[in-house]
Amino acid sequence: MSLTLEQRTNHDGVPKAAELIEISGAYALEASDRAILNLLYQHAHDSGRLADPTAFWELPITALRPSKHNGTDRIRDSLSRLLSVQVKVAYRDGKTGRDRVLLTHLFESFDIPADEGIGGPVRFRVPAALVPVLAQSSRWGRIKAEIVCAMSSKYAIALYELVQLRGNMDRCVEAFTLERFRDLLGVPPGAYERGNDFIKRVIEPAVLEVNGLSEFGVKVDVKRAYSRAPITGVMIGWWRKTGDEYRDTYRERQRSKLGRMARLKGNTEATMPVALADGGHWPPTATPNIVTLPTAVGKTASGAICVASLTSSARVVSDTA
């Protein structure tokens, strides 16, 4: 069995294979589709039968809906998109040692209740050709369903998973070509080709939600020959949150999605607290969760302090915690 499949889901999240995190061609998937994808693969992984090409799984369709107040029609739409999209899965052949690409769907089939008005189980299978790739996977990122489901941007989910995959490395910065970065985030070909549009519609929303909701902070910088030149590459830096930064993120995930984007942007209006009879106040006083994008300063997996200046290479400045 692969190192990835030997891992167990714990408080840090479900181990998701790198081959599934770094898929290409998932442009048609929306944020809700990516959330359901993770829930389904977590269910399959936790069963211990993900390496079995004949296995199938079932779980209540209501377990896939984001709210108890929502019906199942949106879930059915998501399952249809998940079944129809064709992706490229890069992997290394265990026998020859050569890099290969598998053209596949993410699921082989979904068997769902005929009546949209009732619950019932969803039965699903993973493509037989994908099983051996997962069975030999040796890299993974731990993904938390609560964080994925809290995000509204599909680009934020993709960026979060990329950072989770790299979070335990002995470096805290990585450069990508623009084409590779767009592909990994699932940006459709031809969309947001102007640099400023790409920054405003893809990078900024993704960074905002990752910094506001996940347990890693991230900073993304674009490479240009000069200020108005086309973007040629992207560099990301990340750091593990600690202290108040970590606690602010946790508190935000516990709050309602209503008004979340305004809170993350720091645009919430100040409200005068009202004294209550019991001596308390409403609304409760709390430090606003204002997200900033500092130079990435954090610790690598070995405990070394890493300073990631995104205009240059990262450097390790200390080998002590």
HUBEL-V284238 format. One record per backbone hydrogen bond with DSSP energy under -1.0 kcal/mol. CO is the residue of the C=O (numbers start at 1). NH is the residue of the N-H. E is the energy in kcal/mol with one decimal. If there is no record, write none. Layout:
BEGIN
co=CO nh=NH e=E
co=CO nh=NH e=E
END
This chain:
BEGIN
co=2 nh=6 e=-1.3
co=4 nh=7 e=-1.1
co=10 nh=13 e=-2.1
co=13 nh=10 e=-1.6
co=14 nh=143 e=-2.7
co=16 nh=141 e=-2.1
co=17 nh=20 e=-1.2
co=17 nh=21 e=-1.8
co=18 nh=22 e=-2.7
co=24 nh=88 e=-2.6
co=30 nh=34 e=-2.1
co=31 nh=35 e=-1.9
co=32 nh=36 e=-2.2
co=33 nh=37 e=-2.6
co=34 nh=38 e=-1.9
co=35 nh=39 e=-1.9
co=36 nh=40 e=-2.6
co=37 nh=41 e=-2.3
co=38 nh=42 e=-2.2
co=39 nh=43 e=-2.0
co=40 nh=44 e=-2.1
co=41 nh=45 e=-2.8
co=42 nh=46 e=-2.8
co=45 nh=48 e=-1.6
co=49 nh=52 e=-1.7
co=52 nh=55 e=-1.5
co=57 nh=124 e=-2.6
co=59 nh=122 e=-3.1
co=60 nh=63 e=-1.6
co=61 nh=64 e=-1.5
co=67 nh=70 e=-1.3
co=72 nh=76 e=-2.2
co=73 nh=77 e=-1.8
co=74 nh=78 e=-2.3
co=75 nh=79 e=-2.5
co=76 nh=80 e=-1.9
co=77 nh=81 e=-2.0
co=78 nh=82 e=-2.7
co=79 nh=83 e=-1.8
co=80 nh=84 e=-1.6
co=81 nh=85 e=-2.0
co=87 nh=104 e=-2.4
co=88 nh=24 e=-2.2
co=89 nh=102 e=-2.8
co=91 nh=100 e=-3.3
co=93 nh=97 e=-2.4
co=98 nh=93 e=-3.1
co=100 nh=91 e=-2.5
co=102 nh=89 e=-2.5
co=104 nh=87 e=-3.2
co=109 nh=125 e=-1.5
co=111 nh=123 e=-2.6
co=115 nh=118 e=-1.2
co=120 nh=61 e=-2.9
co=122 nh=59 e=-1.5
co=123 nh=111 e=-3.1
co=124 nh=57 e=-2.4
co=125 nh=108 e=-2.3
co=127 nh=130 e=-1.0
co=127 nh=131 e=-1.2
co=130 nh=134 e=-2.0
co=131 nh=135 e=-2.4
co=137 nh=4 e=-1.9
co=139 nh=18 e=-2.6
co=141 nh=16 e=-2.8
co=143 nh=14 e=-2.6
co=144 nh=148 e=-2.1
co=145 nh=149 e=-2.9
co=148 nh=151 e=-1.0
co=153 nh=157 e=-1.8
co=154 nh=158 e=-2.0
co=155 nh=159 e=-2.4
co=156 nh=160 e=-2.8
co=157 nh=161 e=-2.2
co=158 nh=162 e=-2.0
co=159 nh=163 e=-2.3
co=160 nh=164 e=-2.4
co=161 nh=165 e=-2.0
co=163 nh=167 e=-1.0
co=166 nh=169 e=-1.8
co=169 nh=301 e=-1.5
co=172 nh=238 e=-1.8
co=174 nh=236 e=-2.6
co=176 nh=234 e=-2.7
co=177 nh=181 e=-2.5
co=178 nh=182 e=-2.6
co=179 nh=183 e=-2.0
co=180 nh=184 e=-2.4
co=181 nh=185 e=-1.9
co=182 nh=187 e=-2.6
co=188 nh=191 e=-2.0
co=194 nh=198 e=-2.5
co=195 nh=199 e=-2.2
co=196 nh=200 e=-2.5
co=197 nh=201 e=-3.1
co=198 nh=202 e=-1.6
co=198 nh=203 e=-1.9
co=199 nh=204 e=-3.0
co=202 nh=206 e=-1.6
co=203 nh=207 e=-2.9
co=204 nh=208 e=-2.4
co=205 nh=209 e=-1.9
co=206 nh=210 e=-2.3
co=207 nh=211 e=-2.6
co=208 nh=212 e=-1.6
co=209 nh=213 e=-1.9
co=210 nh=214 e=-2.0
co=215 nh=241 e=-2.2
co=217 nh=239 e=-1.9
co=219 nh=237 e=-2.6
co=221 nh=235 e=-3.0
co=223 nh=232 e=-2.8
co=226 nh=229 e=-1.7
co=232 nh=178 e=-1.4
co=233 nh=223 e=-3.0
co=234 nh=176 e=-3.3
co=235 nh=221 e=-2.9
co=236 nh=174 e=-2.3
co=237 nh=219 e=-2.6
co=239 nh=217 e=-3.2
co=242 nh=245 e=-1.0
co=243 nh=247 e=-2.2
co=244 nh=248 e=-2.9
co=245 nh=249 e=-1.5
co=246 nh=250 e=-2.1
co=247 nh=251 e=-2.4
co=248 nh=252 e=-2.0
co=249 nh=253 e=-1.7
co=250 nh=254 e=-1.0
co=252 nh=255 e=-1.0
co=257 nh=260 e=-2.3
co=259 nh=263 e=-2.0
co=260 nh=264 e=-2.9
co=261 nh=265 e=-1.9
co=262 nh=267 e=-2.9
co=264 nh=291 e=-1.4
co=274 nh=282 e=-1.7
co=276 nh=279 e=-1.7
co=280 nh=276 e=-2.8
co=282 nh=274 e=-2.8
co=288 nh=290 e=-1.5
co=296 nh=308 e=-3.8
co=298 nh=306 e=-3.6
co=300 nh=303 e=-1.7
co=304 nh=300 e=-2.7
co=305 nh=317 e=-1.9
co=306 nh=298 e=-2.4
co=307 nh=315 e=-1.8
co=308 nh=296 e=-1.2
co=309 nh=312 e=-2.3
co=315 nh=307 e=-2.1
co=318 nh=305 e=-1.4
END
